[in-house]
Amino acid sequence: MKQQSISYKLNVETRLDNPGWVGMVSSILGVVLSLIVGGFVLHAAGAADPIATYREIFKEGFGMPADWQAGFTAMFSNTACPKGMLCFGPLSDTLVKTAPILLTSLACIFAFRMKLWNIGADGQMFLGAWAATGVAIFILPKTTDRTVMLAVMALAGILAGLVYGAIPGFLKARLNINEIITTLMLNYVAYKMLEFFVVVGPWSLGGFESTGRFPTSATWPRLTELAKKFPITGGLTVHPGIFLGIAAAILLAWILYRSRWGYEIRVIGNNPKAARYAGINLKRNIILVMSLSGALAGLAGMNEVAALRELTGRFPRGYGFTGVIVAWLARLNPLAAIFVSFLFGGLLVGTKLIQPQGIASMLQGVILFVVVGTELIFRYRVRLEKVEQAVAPETGDVP
Amino acid sequence: MTESPIAFEMRGIVKRFPGILANDHVDFSCQVGSVHALLGENGAGKSTLMNVLAGLYHPEGGEIFIGGRRVSFRSPQDAIANGIGMIHQHFMLVPSHSVAENIVLGLKQPRFFLNLKSVEEQVAVLGEQYSMSVNPRAKIWELSVGEQQRVEVLKMLFRGAKVLLMDEPTAVLTPQEVESLFRTLRDMTVRGHTIVFISHKLDEVVSIADHVTVMRRGKVTAANVPSKGITKPQLAKLMVGRDVLFQIEKKKAQPGEVTLSVENLCADNDRGLPALRNLSLKVHSGEILGIAGVAGNGQRELAETLTGLREPTGGKLMLGNTPLNNHTNWMEVGKQLGHVPEDRSAVGSVPALSVAENLILKNFNRSPIAAGWSINSSAVHDNAVHLVDEYQVATPSVDTLARMLSGGNLQKLILARETSENPKLMIAVHPTRGLDVGATEGVHKLLIKQRDAGAALLLISEDLDELLSLSDRVAVIYEGRLVGEMPARGADIRAIGLMMAGSKADV
């Protein structure tokens, strides 16, 4: 006699293939899930209706379709925005924030591609801002042509970031010192160095925590400067820095996917043993990649200081860490980083007015956490399995 | 022979991997107290089937019965609780721990206090019973590979395994160690244990197994064939599905001038201990020098030093007229030097890059692949299409990731890359390890072709049959030096075995 019983069980298996859609889906799912999780946190923090809060964040960060429409109408009739700053103001602010996020995320992407964990983009950015300020105020005369001034500032920022990135790169390549520790610690060195120069030291202007306003030639031209000709641009602070970021992203994508150097980097990043086997010089590449990573972060510093138009003791910290999150969310793809940086720029701008402060950082943290988590989930495949159990007689003899 | 009871029975096992049906309704059973060989080409599904039986894989379909009772394993612990233990090809031992510590590792008992002394005593007793004496206090790294294998066997016996599954147990042993393993296996069957061993070495199967089951492409092609009276060619045909040449056809070697000369080479291993001690050798163009030896006697270090992956601590290396030393630009030398490394996926390829990208690993810095600072992607594509076709690499497309290729195809990819530029010197380390009969034949032909084209070949292998049939000269490496050299034709395999074990034979 044989009895049949049917039951089901969940089978969790490792996925051997990793289809291309996994990255994108887990990124998008990660953002959606973290908005849900963040909603609960917002609610706990006192927001009665988290969805309304998100709406508000979106409105502050990007504006509303009706406002954009009004803006376009005004643009074509060449009048000012009927709603004050509301038409393109939020988008403009977001683009201003996007540029440094994009540049630091590119710095991270480049290093992460080679499995070099540069989490010192913040410090490298500070050094870039410091060097650009030095050029703007103490080296070049005020009357320097704006283009020349900005170009030299950018060069100085790049150079300072490059050197600051090369230090941990050199230590890693020559002495095998963990770059996570060195880059993280060098952040604090950079913070303190800037503090020394600006707050108490030689660059402080009359005891204030600032170098004072840069000469106009050392600041980014803003869209609002065209307000006389095009009234719609009135009050818009957006500047060409974003193009710098996009150009850097395209250049990086070219390097990674089309150049010999990028091939070396991808081989090293995926299998350093195979790279050595192919005769690729690992040490040189570690130093080079860390240098270029630092250079990109340094450029972010120059960009930010030219947008802020002065270097103060409150030069923003944390872009370097946001860059880490953006890099992961963009799956280390430089072009995807453009869009992710834009989203994060909007998040930063949109949450500026929200109390308690730190909502943006909280959401960023949750996003990273959830994205890494969802990626893990996609490594496995879950299948429902039907089990037909033949219940053998207790005596246990074979049928 | 009367029917002994059935040790276990697998019915209709189905196991799928993406794109492959690894086990297609496989039935497999074994009698208590027998040695059963599971034979098949690479990718035939033998290891998959055994991993299912050992609880590592969960089959999509089918049932397993032990003593007439249906069982379902969720983990290897479940399998061992039912008396089934598996010994993997790569040992699962912690090198810095002692034998006894490794044996109790992962056991649920004891929960808190470990009485290592009693474990040590039990292990010693167990070792004596099965004539596999191992010092229970020795650290794993102090043991030879053969001894480590004994530890794995003891580990399973300690856990009460009645059925022992062994995945290619002889791949890493000297001929003498193989004999001793076979004696142990015989002892175990007398004591009522059942052994299943996976192999694709036909000689072994004929000599040790009572029954043979042959698998091909996920299906059983011959079940429970008594090994008495079956011949090697018959088995090979069952395995491959066609007749196989056992003798490698090759012309007499025409050695030319010295291509590789090694003088008093010294190098350290990863732990910083001397691995090569004043090793000297010469390889001429148009000949194959085979290096025989038990794993861990400096073969890896020799290959790595010759290919720039390890810095020598002394000695002189010459490739033709070019000295190889710390100042060598290895990317330049790469043109003249082909290297088939020991570890296909960890060293020889980049699993996360495509087939096409893997095929340019050696020449990406040269025209036509390189174009200024950039890489000419159409040249990369053409190069890949050409090589995949010429070397018959089975891949869905040249953009497929290398990690999706089977071992044999990955090896073909590496060989394609390493031989297509006709290097002056080829260094091949275990070129056919883990490959099936058909793929092995292909690799052998390729290597012979290189030799006939005038390349010097250094072949490092643990497979003595392969070494003797492929090489023109054979040298034996023991503890970092060459202890003997002889022409491969007519070499005495017992003498080589003794030299591999360290006794200086008068050859």
Interface residues (C-beta under 8 A of the other chain):
Chain A: N11 E13 R15 L16 D17 W254 R258 S259 R260 W261 Y263 E264 R266 V267 N270 N271 K273 A274 R276 Y277 A278 G279 I280 E385 V387 Q389 A390 A392 G396 D397 V398
Chain B: F17 P18 G19 H58 E60 E63 F65 G67 G68 R69 R70 S72 T307 G308 L309 N329 W330 M331 E332 V333 G334 H339 P341 D343 A346 V347 G348 S349 V350 P351 A352 L353 E357 I360 L361 K362 F364 N365 A370 W373 S374 I375 S377 M404
